[in-house]
Amino acid sequence: MAQDDAPDLDPDLDPDQRWSTWSSVEKGMRGPDPRPEWVVIADAAIDTELGVLKTGKEADVFLLERAVPDEPGQFSLLAAKRYRSSEHRAFHRDSAYVEGRQVRRSRDRRAIERKSSYGREAAAAQWANAEFAALSMLWSAGAPVPYPVQIDGTEILMEFVGEHASTGQADGSPASRVAAPRLARVRPDVGTLEAYWDQLRGAMGVLAAHGYAHGDLSPYNVLAQGERIVIIDLPQVLDLVANPHGTDLLMRDCRTMCAWFRSRGLDVDEGELFAELIAQAW
């Protein structure tokens, strides 16, 4: 049969749809247990792309609906983060973050060093894998990060953080398709501001206790979902010991976040925060 005469294997799917990729990824590429009830794992589920949530320096994020048709309880909204290969990225400060990281496969390491076509794809996958691992570790430790559902090559599917804490994903109630605002855009009252600060300290403390720093933390990669914050954009998470820039970048995280909280009226000190985190790291 000529290629042009090949049958359409998915005649009922629209161009912005695909069958769920859950079953096609290996178990190790799925999120940590215990898995939230809202995660849809049915083979009959369909992924429908609903639009762009964010374009970034190294990746684009899309809103994805994963649902089983005619089964309201089998529905979830996900953020699909798709990393670009290096020639299509606008993030050119990779070296400060990847120092101390190990590339397991020697073929990948050589290809990345040569900057071949395969190497560029391997580098993009390296960033995706780093973020998925960080999300899995932090979520398991109780930190306020999106639940990582799965990783497939350079695409991470994770919990969509909507403007309301109750997204109705498990029980079929209406789900908000509006993303939670970035911390930089909100002006919380005093009580909420103090709660945000406590949550931030706790999240940075979890990272430090595991020997890591975010490395690029700012009010633009922290979401404000009602009375809680959610930290996003974690591909550059760095090892405080193995990376020679680790403590400098941790201090920068402290300065950046403390400056925002002071601008909103909370008296905080980056030196005290840094000392607290270093004590937890060592």
C-alpha positions as CSV (number, residue, x, y, z in Angstrom):
1,M,0.0,0.0,0.0
2,A,1.4,3.4,-0.9
3,Q,2.1,5.7,2.0
4,D,-0.5,8.2,0.9
5,D,-3.1,5.4,1.0
6,A,-2.2,4.4,4.6
7,P,-5.3,4.3,6.8
8,D,-5.9,7.0,9.5
9,L,-5.3,5.2,12.8
10,D,-7.1,7.9,14.8
11,P,-10.0,9.0,12.6
12,D,-12.0,10.3,15.6
13,L,-9.2,12.5,17.0
14,D,-8.9,16.2,16.2
15,P,-5.6,17.7,15.2
16,D,-5.1,19.0,18.8
17,Q,-5.7,15.6,20.3
18,R,-3.8,12.4,20.9
19,W,-4.3,9.3,22.9
20,S,-3.0,9.5,26.5
21,T,0.7,8.8,26.6
22,W,0.6,7.4,30.2
23,S,0.8,3.8,29.2
24,S,3.7,4.4,26.7
25,V,6.1,5.8,29.3
26,E,8.1,3.5,31.6
27,K,7.2,3.2,35.2
28,G,10.3,5.1,36.3
29,M,9.2,8.0,34.1
30,R,6.0,8.5,36.1
31,G,5.4,10.6,39.2
32,P,6.1,9.4,42.7
33,D,3.7,7.4,44.9
34,P,1.3,7.9,46.5
35,R,-0.2,9.1,43.2
36,P,-3.0,11.8,43.7
37,E,-6.5,10.5,42.9
38,W,-7.0,13.0,40.1
39,V,-4.3,11.5,37.9
40,V,-6.0,9.8,34.9
41,I,-4.3,6.6,33.9
42,A,-7.0,5.0,31.8
43,D,-5.9,3.8,28.3
44,A,-9.1,5.3,26.9
45,A,-8.1,8.8,27.9
46,I,-7.5,11.4,25.3
47,D,-5.1,14.4,25.6
48,T,-6.5,17.6,24.2
49,E,-4.3,20.7,23.9
50,L,-6.2,23.7,25.0
51,G,-3.7,26.5,24.4
52,V,-0.4,28.1,25.5
53,L,0.1,28.9,29.1
54,K,3.5,30.4,28.9
55,T,6.5,30.8,26.6
56,G,9.8,30.8,28.3
57,K,13.6,31.0,27.8
58,E,14.1,27.2,27.5
59,A,10.6,25.7,27.1
60,D,7.0,26.4,26.3
61,V,4.1,25.4,28.6
62,F,0.7,24.3,27.3
63,L,-2.6,23.6,29.0
64,L,-3.6,20.0,28.4
65,E,-6.9,18.2,29.2
66,R,-6.5,14.4,29.9
67,A,-10.0,12.8,30.1
68,V,-12.0,9.7,29.3
69,P,-14.9,10.7,27.1
70,D,-18.3,10.6,28.8
71,E,-16.7,9.8,32.2
72,P,-16.7,13.0,34.3
73,G,-14.7,11.4,37.1
74,Q,-11.8,10.7,34.7
75,F,-10.7,14.2,34.0
76,S,-7.7,16.3,34.8
77,L,-6.0,19.5,33.6
78,L,-2.3,19.3,33.2
79,A,0.5,21.7,32.3
80,A,2.6,20.2,29.4
81,K,6.1,21.7,29.6
82,R,8.0,21.1,26.3
83,Y,11.7,21.8,26.2
84,R,13.4,23.2,23.1
85,S,16.7,22.0,21.8
86,S,19.6,24.3,22.5
87,E,19.6,26.2,19.1
88,H,16.0,27.3,19.8
89,R,16.5,28.4,23.4
90,A,17.1,31.9,24.7
91,F,18.7,30.8,27.9
92,H,22.5,31.1,27.5
93,R,23.8,30.8,31.0
94,D,23.7,27.0,31.2
95,S,27.2,26.5,32.4
96,A,26.8,28.1,35.9
97,Y,23.9,25.7,36.6
98,V,25.2,22.4,35.1
99,E,28.6,22.4,36.8
100,G,28.7,19.3,39.0
101,R,26.0,17.5,37.1
102,Q,26.9,14.0,35.8
103,V,25.7,12.8,32.4
104,R,25.4,9.1,32.8
105,R,25.7,7.9,29.2
106,S,29.1,8.6,27.7
107,R,27.6,8.9,24.2
108,D,25.3,11.7,25.4
109,R,28.2,13.5,27.2
110,R,30.3,13.4,24.1
111,A,27.5,14.5,21.8
112,I,26.6,17.4,24.2
113,E,30.3,18.5,24.2
114,R,30.4,18.4,20.4
115,K,27.0,20.2,20.2
116,S,25.8,17.8,17.5
117,S,22.2,17.6,16.5
118,Y,21.8,14.6,18.8
119,G,23.7,16.4,21.5
120,R,21.4,19.4,21.4
121,E,18.4,17.0,21.9
122,A,20.3,15.2,24.7
123,A,20.9,18.6,26.4
124,A,17.2,19.5,26.2
125,A,16.4,16.1,27.7
126,Q,19.0,16.6,30.4
127,W,17.2,19.8,31.5
128,A,13.8,18.1,31.4
129,N,15.1,15.1,33.4
130,A,16.6,17.5,36.0
131,E,13.3,19.3,36.5
132,F,11.3,16.1,36.7
133,A,13.6,14.7,39.3
134,A,13.5,17.9,41.3
135,L,9.7,18.0,41.2
136,S,9.5,14.4,42.3
137,M,11.9,14.8,45.2
138,L,10.3,18.0,46.4
139,W,6.7,16.8,46.1
140,S,7.6,13.6,48.0
141,A,9.1,15.8,50.7
142,G,6.0,17.9,51.0
143,A,7.2,21.1,49.3
144,P,4.7,23.3,47.5
145,V,5.4,22.2,43.9
146,P,3.2,20.9,41.1
147,Y,2.8,17.1,41.1
148,P,4.9,15.7,38.3
149,V,2.6,13.2,36.4
150,Q,5.1,11.9,33.8
151,I,8.1,12.7,31.6
152,D,8.3,11.6,28.0
153,G,11.5,12.7,26.3
154,T,11.6,16.5,26.5
155,E,7.9,16.8,27.6
156,I,6.9,17.0,31.3
157,L,3.3,16.7,32.2
158,M,2.5,18.1,35.6
159,E,-0.3,19.3,37.8
160,F,-1.9,22.5,36.4
161,V,-2.0,25.1,39.1
162,G,-5.2,27.1,38.6
163,E,-6.3,30.3,40.2
164,H,-8.4,28.4,42.7
165,A,-7.1,25.6,44.9
166,S,-10.1,23.4,44.1
167,T,-9.8,22.4,40.5
168,G,-12.4,19.7,40.6
169,Q,-10.1,17.2,38.9
170,A,-11.1,14.1,40.8
171,D,-14.8,14.6,41.3
172,G,-15.8,16.1,38.0
173,S,-16.8,19.5,39.3
174,P,-15.9,22.5,37.2
175,A,-12.2,23.1,36.9
176,S,-10.6,26.5,36.5
177,R,-8.7,26.9,33.3
178,V,-7.1,30.2,34.4
179,A,-3.6,29.8,35.7
180,A,-2.8,31.1,39.2
181,P,-1.1,34.5,39.1
182,R,2.6,34.9,39.6
183,L,3.7,36.1,43.1
184,A,5.1,39.3,41.4
185,R,1.5,40.3,40.4
186,V,-0.3,40.0,43.7
187,R,-0.6,42.3,46.7
188,P,-1.7,40.1,49.6
189,D,-2.9,41.3,53.0
190,V,-0.5,41.1,55.9
191,G,-1.7,37.7,57.1
192,T,-1.4,36.1,53.7
193,L,2.0,37.7,53.1
194,E,3.3,36.2,56.4
195,A,1.9,32.8,55.4
196,Y,3.6,33.1,52.0
197,W,6.9,33.9,53.7
198,D,6.6,30.9,56.0
199,Q,5.8,28.6,53.0
200,L,8.7,30.0,51.0
201,R,11.2,29.5,53.9
202,G,9.9,25.9,54.3
203,A,10.2,25.1,50.6
204,M,13.7,26.6,50.4
205,G,14.5,24.7,53.5
206,V,13.4,21.4,52.0
207,L,15.7,22.0,49.0
208,A,18.6,22.9,51.3
209,A,18.1,19.9,53.5
210,H,18.5,17.7,50.4
211,G,21.6,19.6,49.4
212,Y,20.1,21.8,46.7
213,A,19.2,25.3,45.8
214,H,16.6,26.5,43.2
215,G,19.2,28.7,41.6
216,D,16.9,31.1,39.7
217,L,14.2,31.8,42.3
218,S,12.1,34.9,41.8
219,P,8.5,36.2,42.3
220,Y,8.0,35.3,38.6
221,N,8.4,31.5,39.2
222,V,6.3,31.4,42.3
223,L,2.6,31.1,41.8
224,A,0.0,32.5,44.3
225,Q,-2.9,30.1,44.5
226,G,-5.2,31.6,47.1
227,E,-3.5,31.3,50.5
228,R,-0.7,29.1,49.3
229,I,2.3,29.5,47.0
230,V,3.6,27.0,44.4
231,I,7.2,27.0,43.2
232,I,7.7,26.3,39.5
233,D,10.5,26.3,36.9
234,L,13.1,24.0,38.5
235,P,15.3,22.7,35.7
236,Q,18.4,24.6,37.0
237,V,18.2,23.2,40.5
238,L,21.8,22.8,41.6
239,D,23.9,20.8,44.0
240,L,25.2,23.1,46.8
241,V,28.3,20.9,47.2
242,A,29.2,19.8,43.7
243,N,28.5,23.1,42.0
244,P,31.1,25.8,42.8
245,H,28.5,28.5,42.3
246,G,26.0,26.8,44.6
247,T,26.2,29.1,47.6
248,D,26.4,32.2,45.5
249,L,23.3,31.3,43.6
250,L,21.5,30.4,46.9
251,M,22.4,33.8,48.2
252,R,21.0,35.4,45.1
253,D,17.7,33.5,45.6
254,C,17.6,34.8,49.1
255,R,18.2,38.4,48.1
256,T,15.7,38.3,45.2
257,M,12.9,36.9,47.3
258,C,13.6,39.0,50.4
259,A,13.5,42.1,48.2
260,W,10.0,41.3,47.0
261,F,8.7,40.6,50.5
262,R,10.2,43.9,51.8
263,S,8.5,45.7,48.8
264,R,5.2,44.4,50.1
265,G,5.9,45.5,53.7
266,L,7.3,42.5,55.4
267,D,10.6,43.0,57.4
268,V,12.8,40.1,56.3
269,D,16.6,39.8,56.0
270,E,18.4,37.8,53.3
271,G,21.4,37.2,55.5
272,E,19.3,35.5,58.2
273,L,17.5,33.4,55.6
274,F,20.8,32.4,54.0
275,A,22.3,31.4,57.3
276,E,19.2,29.4,58.2
277,L,19.3,27.5,54.8
278,I,23.1,26.8,55.1
279,A,22.5,25.4,58.6
280,Q,19.9,23.0,57.1
281,A,22.2,22.1,54.3
282,W,25.1,21.2,56.5
